[in-house]
Amino acid sequence: MSQVLIVSPVGTSVLSNFVRESRFKSVIERYSSKNVESWHRLSPSDPLNTVPGGYICGIVRGSDLYNAMLDYVRSEPARASSELNAILRLLESVDVSREVVEVFLYNTQTCNSRLCRSLLEDYLRGEGVRVQSIEIRGLGSLHEFDSGLVEVLDKVVRVVVDRKRQGTRVYVNATPGFKPESTFFVIASILAGADSIFYIHEGFRELVRLPMPPLSLRRDEVEELVRLLGTEGGAPLYAVRQELGDEGVRRLVEMGLVEKREGMLVLRRWVRKLLEVFESGTG
């Protein structure tokens, strides 16, 4: 079992940095008809980027473009990838043997994020670092938002909780972008007891450890909400107003804990999942 776990979202910095490298101009030009220069910023719904049939999902180990990207990452890892830039600086600062380090990568369910994750896996494993990876649905639409948050809790934050129970030091990489799921993950990781949240900007030469305010989950309040709103169907809005008042309902809605649906007040799915994940870590 590793003694140090580094958890990192995966962005698309490798793609954006690679297409600016003049030494790979010839291979980049071979894919210009597929707009390779814009792959790093494609939306999850772009046909090139949708899993599993998007064109970018076909750029796999062994292809000329993949091999060129991997050569780039291996030759200049900190420059090629904002994720690796931060991870490598962290490894220098904690001063531990790589035999006790494991990196847990999670990417969104898009072809460009999946490609970048694969490149980071290959680099890290080549450096003797153990790697685990998982994929979550991206928060590409309002309809998917709660499902995406539930996946972050169930597949990623649960790992933080479990490893802390086992005595592992857990470091969270906040560098890759500021996507909604990444921001949510950082906050939930603080609640879950992560040891440090670290960040590095492309222009920074030093690793920055972000402040970790003493957040705590008021489980009594959340459990009271579960009692009040019950199952998936929620409770009538008028009944909740009678118990909590208009101000109490407004506060819950603005905090993002509940939502109004056709005269009902419904607890959002991620709130139940948060309680479930944290309770699993207290046994």
URNORBEL-V960463 format. One record per backbone hydrogen bond with DSSP energy under -1.0 kcal/mol. NH is the residue of the N-H (numbers start at 1). CO is the residue of the C=O. Records with the same first field share a line. If there is no record, write none. Layout:
NH->CO ; CO
//
This chain:
3->100
4->100
5->169
6->102
7->171
8->104
10->106
16->12
17->13
18->14
19->15
20->17
21->18
24->21
25->22
28->24
29->25
30->26
31->28
32->29
34->31
35->32
36->31
38->35
39->36
41->38
42->39
46->43
49->46
54->50
56->48
57->54
58->55
59->56
60->58
63->60
67->63
68->64
69->65
70->66
71->67
72->68
73->69
74->70
75->71
76->72
80->76
81->77
85->81
86->82
87->83
88->84
89->85
90->86
91->87
92->88
93->89
94->90
95->91
100->97
101->98
102->4
103->130
104->6
105->132
106->8
107->134
109->136
110->108
111->49
114->110
115->111
116->112
117->113
118->114
119->115
120->116
121->117
122->118
123->119
124->120
125->121
126->122
128->125
129->124
130->101
132->103
134->105
136->107
140->138
148->144
149->145
150->146
151->147
152->148
153->149
154->150
155->151
156->152
157->152
158->153
160->156
161->157
162->158
163->159
164->160
165->161
166->162
167->164
168->163
169->3
171->5
172->196
173->7
174->198
177->175
183->179
184->180
185->181
186->182
187->183
188->184
189->185
190->186
191->187
192->188
193->190
194->189
195->170
196->170
198->172
199->208
204->201
208->199
210->197
215->213
219->217
222->218
223->219
224->220
225->221
226->222
227->223
228->224
229->225
230->226
234->231
235->265
237->263
240->236
241->237
242->238
243->239
244->240
245->241
249->245
250->246
251->247
252->248
253->249
254->250
255->251
256->253
257->252
259->266
261->264
264->261
265->235
266->259
268->257
271->268
273->269
274->270
275->271
276->272
277->273
278->274
279->275
280->276
282->279
//
